[in-house]
Amino acid sequence: MAPNRWPIRVPNNPIRKSRFTTASARSYRLAVASAPASPFSLDGRLAMVTGAGSGIGRAIALGLAAAGADLLLLSDRDNLAAVADDAAAAGATVTTELLDLTDRPARRAAFERLLDGHTVDVLVNNAGLIRRAPAAEFSDEDWYEVIELNLHAAFELCRAAGRRMVARGSGKIVNVGSMLSFQGGLLVPSYTASKHALAGLTRALANEWAAHGVNVNAIAPGYVATATTAALRNDPARSAEILSRIPAGRWADPQDVAGAAVFLASPAAAYVHGHVLAVDGGWLSR
């Protein structure tokens, strides 16, 4: 699609007209000509999405593909074929990678290999893990496993991708947080700690990289109908309690989150830095 162009209109007022020079008109025409067809277009971009095989990650990947992006999809399970097929049907070129993000040596080597082999314009850190138990009984294994994936792996991928984006002078990083980036939750101490930390990390990286043309932001989904929340949705009392607090009156669909990711990954969000965007049906407003 050809980019939108508007006629150059020089004001009739002679005083104002003197300020709108031939050079400024030329600059304006060049800026319009180089602008994407839509401020939300991701044509020509490559987006890397972790945890892309199901749930929110799958929806985000398909949303990015629909906006024009090609995809580099990561998962620790063999579940990427279907999303890759759907994205390819939307016109995307798709590369998939099976990778255990809790394996430090393996992930570090893979990050360098993938980022050296592909120019990643958009990084979406979506992969995450939750474990539930009372804090007094929470095991060391569950604590460290959740922190390893939700925080350590996310930071290392931000660092590896961000270093290259800063050198190029452009890039978008979107971290996927949670309502528990703001609240304490129940029976999920490691998940809550990791999602609070991810929000802080998002702001810290934005402070350092915004001046280099790199946008670092996060999405905080509310209660989304995915496999992760199946236990809550299958508990009638808990599900009713949750729904009673959501002004929208329903659990979110993963696709409800995809639009926020496309926005933060797009030129439309060029001046958005260090923001945690709640997609929660109004939960935090209550």
C-alpha positions in Angstrom: 0.0 0.0 0.0 1.4 3.4 -0.9 2.0 5.7 2.0 -0.5 8.4 2.8 0.5 11.8 1.4 -1.1 15.2 2.1 -0.7 18.3 0.0 1.7 21.0 1.3 -0.4 24.0 2.1 1.6 27.2 2.8 -0.5 29.7 4.9 -1.6 32.9 3.2 -0.5 35.1 6.1 2.8 36.6 4.9 4.3 36.7 8.3 3.6 33.0 8.9 4.5 32.2 5.3 8.0 33.4 5.8 8.6 30.7 8.4 7.5 27.9 6.1 10.5 27.8 3.9 11.2 25.8 0.8 13.7 23.7 2.8 11.1 22.9 5.4 8.5 21.9 2.8 11.1 19.6 1.2 11.8 18.0 4.6 8.1 17.5 5.2 7.6 15.8 1.9 10.6 13.5 2.6 9.3 12.6 6.0 5.8 11.8 4.6 7.2 9.8 1.8 9.3 7.6 4.2 6.5 7.1 6.7 4.9 3.7 6.8 1.4 3.3 5.4 0.1 3.1 8.9 1.7 4.1 12.2 0.9 0.5 13.3 2.5 -1.2 10.3 5.4 -3.6 11.0 6.2 -4.2 7.4 9.9 -5.1 7.0 10.4 -5.8 10.8 11.5 -9.1 12.3 9.9 -9.9 15.7 11.3 -12.4 18.1 8.7 -13.9 20.5 9.4 -16.3 23.4 6.8 -18.8 24.6 5.1 -18.3 21.3 3.5 -21.7 21.0 0.3 -21.1 23.0 -1.8 -18.7 24.9 -0.7 -15.0 25.0 2.5 -15.7 23.1 0.7 -17.3 20.2 -1.8 -14.5 20.0 1.0 -11.8 20.1 2.9 -13.6 17.4 -0.1 -13.8 15.1 -1.0 -10.2 15.8 2.5 -9.1 14.9 2.3 -11.2 11.7 -1.0 -9.6 10.8 0.7 -6.2 11.2 3.3 -7.2 8.6 6.2 -8.6 10.7 8.2 -11.6 10.0 8.7 -13.9 13.0 11.4 -15.7 15.0 9.5 -17.9 17.4 10.9 -19.6 20.5 9.4 -22.3 22.7 10.6 -25.0 25.1 8.0 -27.4 23.7 7.4 -28.8 20.3 4.3 -26.6 19.8 5.3 -24.0 17.2 4.1 -25.7 14.0 0.5 -24.6 14.1 1.3 -20.9 15.0 4.0 -20.9 12.3 1.5 -22.2 9.7 -1.0 -19.5 10.7 1.5 -16.8 10.6 2.8 -17.9 7.2 -0.7 -17.9 5.9 -0.9 -14.2 6.9 2.2 -13.6 4.8 5.0 -13.8 7.4 8.3 -15.5 7.0 8.7 -17.7 10.1 11.7 -19.2 11.8 11.2 -21.5 14.8 13.6 -22.5 17.6 13.1 -25.1 20.3 15.0 -23.9 23.4 14.8 -24.5 27.1 15.2 -21.0 28.5 15.9 -22.3 32.0 19.2 -23.8 30.7 21.6 -20.9 31.1 24.5 -22.1 28.9 22.2 -23.3 26.2 20.1 -20.1 26.1 23.1 -17.8 26.2 24.7 -19.6 23.2 21.4 -19.6 21.4 20.7 -15.9 22.0 24.1 -15.0 20.5 23.6 -17.3 17.5 20.1 -16.2 16.7 20.8 -12.5 17.2 24.0 -12.7 15.1 22.1 -14.5 12.4 19.0 -12.3 12.4 18.4 -8.6 12.7 15.7 -8.5 15.4 13.7 -5.3 15.3 11.2 -6.3 18.0 11.7 -8.5 21.0 8.7 -9.8 23.0 9.7 -11.5 26.3 6.6 -13.6 26.9 7.8 -17.0 28.2 6.8 -17.4 31.8 6.2 -20.0 34.5 4.0 -20.0 37.6 4.0 -22.2 40.7 1.4 -22.1 43.4 1.8 -22.9 47.1 1.6 -21.1 50.5 4.7 -19.0 51.0 5.7 -20.9 54.2 5.7 -24.2 52.3 7.1 -22.9 49.0 10.0 -25.0 47.8 13.4 -23.7 46.8 13.1 -25.5 43.5 9.9 -23.8 42.6 11.2 -20.4 43.7 14.4 -20.6 41.7 12.9 -22.2 38.6 10.3 -19.4 38.3 12.8 -16.6 38.9 15.2 -18.2 36.4 12.8 -18.2 33.5 10.6 -15.1 34.3 13.5 -12.8 35.2 17.0 -14.0 34.5 16.3 -15.4 31.0 14.3 -12.2 30.2 17.1 -10.0 31.3 19.7 -11.9 29.4 17.7 -11.7 26.2 17.0 -8.0 26.7 20.7 -7.5 27.2 21.7 -9.5 24.1 19.1 -7.9 21.8 19.3 -4.5 23.4 23.1 -4.3 22.8 22.5 -4.7 19.1 19.5 -2.4 19.0 21.5 0.4 20.7 24.3 -0.1 18.2 21.8 0.2 15.3 20.0 3.1 16.9 16.5 1.5 16.8 14.5 -1.4 18.3 11.5 -2.3 20.4 11.4 -4.5 23.5 8.1 -5.6 25.0 8.2 -7.5 28.2 5.1 -9.4 29.4 4.3 -8.7 33.0 1.1 -9.3 35.0 -1.4 -7.8 37.3 1.1 -9.1 39.8 3.6 -6.5 38.6 1.4 -4.2 40.7 -0.2 -6.5 43.4 0.8 -9.3 45.7 -1.5 -12.1 44.7 -2.2 -15.2 46.6 0.0 -18.4 46.9 2.4 -17.2 44.1 5.4 -15.6 45.8 8.0 -16.4 43.2 5.8 -15.3 40.3 4.8 -12.1 42.0 8.5 -11.3 42.8 9.5 -12.0 39.2 6.8 -9.9 37.6 7.5 -6.9 40.0 11.1 -7.2 39.0 10.3 -7.4 35.3 8.4 -4.1 35.6 11.4 -2.5 37.3 13.8 -3.9 34.8 11.6 -2.5 32.0 11.9 1.0 33.5 15.6 0.7 34.1 16.4 -0.4 30.6 14.2 2.4 29.2 16.2 5.0 31.2 19.4 3.8 29.6 18.3 3.0 26.0 15.6 5.6 25.1 18.1 8.1 24.0 19.5 5.5 21.6 16.2 4.9 19.8 15.2 1.8 21.6 11.8 1.6 23.2 11.5 -0.7 26.2 8.0 -1.2 27.6 5.8 -3.9 29.1 2.3 -5.3 29.0 0.5 -6.4 32.2 -2.3 -8.7 31.2 -5.2 -9.2 33.5 -6.9 -12.6 34.0 -6.6 -14.3 30.6 -8.2 -17.6 29.7 -5.1 -19.7 29.1 -3.7 -23.0 30.3 -1.9 -21.1 33.1 -5.2 -19.9 34.6 -7.2 -23.1 34.1 -7.1 -24.0 37.8 -8.6 -20.6 38.7 -11.3 -20.8 36.1 -12.2 -24.3 37.1 -12.7 -23.2 40.7 -16.2 -21.8 40.7 -15.8 -19.8 43.9 -12.4 -18.3 42.9 -13.5 -17.6 39.3 -16.7 -15.8 40.5 -14.6 -13.8 42.9 -12.3 -12.7 40.1 -15.1 -11.9 37.7 -16.9 -9.8 40.2 -13.9 -7.4 40.3 -13.4 -7.1 36.5 -15.5 -4.2 35.2 -15.5 -5.8 31.7 -17.3 -8.8 33.3 -15.3 -11.5 31.6 -11.9 -13.2 31.4 -9.7 -11.9 28.7 -9.0 -13.8 25.5 -5.3 -14.0 24.5 -6.2 -11.9 21.4 -7.1 -9.0 23.7 -3.4 -8.7 24.6 -2.1 -8.9 21.0 -3.2 -5.3 20.1 -1.3 -3.8 22.9 1.8 -5.7 21.8 1.4 -4.5 18.2 1.0 -0.9 19.4 4.2 -1.0 21.6 6.1 -2.7 18.8 5.0 -0.2 16.2 6.1 3.4 15.1 2.9 4.6 16.8 4.6 4.1 20.2 7.8 5.9 19.2 7.6 8.2 22.3 6.4 5.6 24.8 9.3 4.5 27.1 9.3 2.6 30.3 5.6 2.1 30.5 3.7 -0.9 31.9 0.4 -1.1 29.9 -2.3 -2.8 31.8 -4.7 -4.9 29.6 -7.0 -5.9 32.4 -10.6 -5.2 31.7 -10.5 -2.5 34.3 -9.2 -4.6 37.1 -6.8 -2.0 38.5 -9.5 0.6 38.4 -11.5 -1.1 41.1 
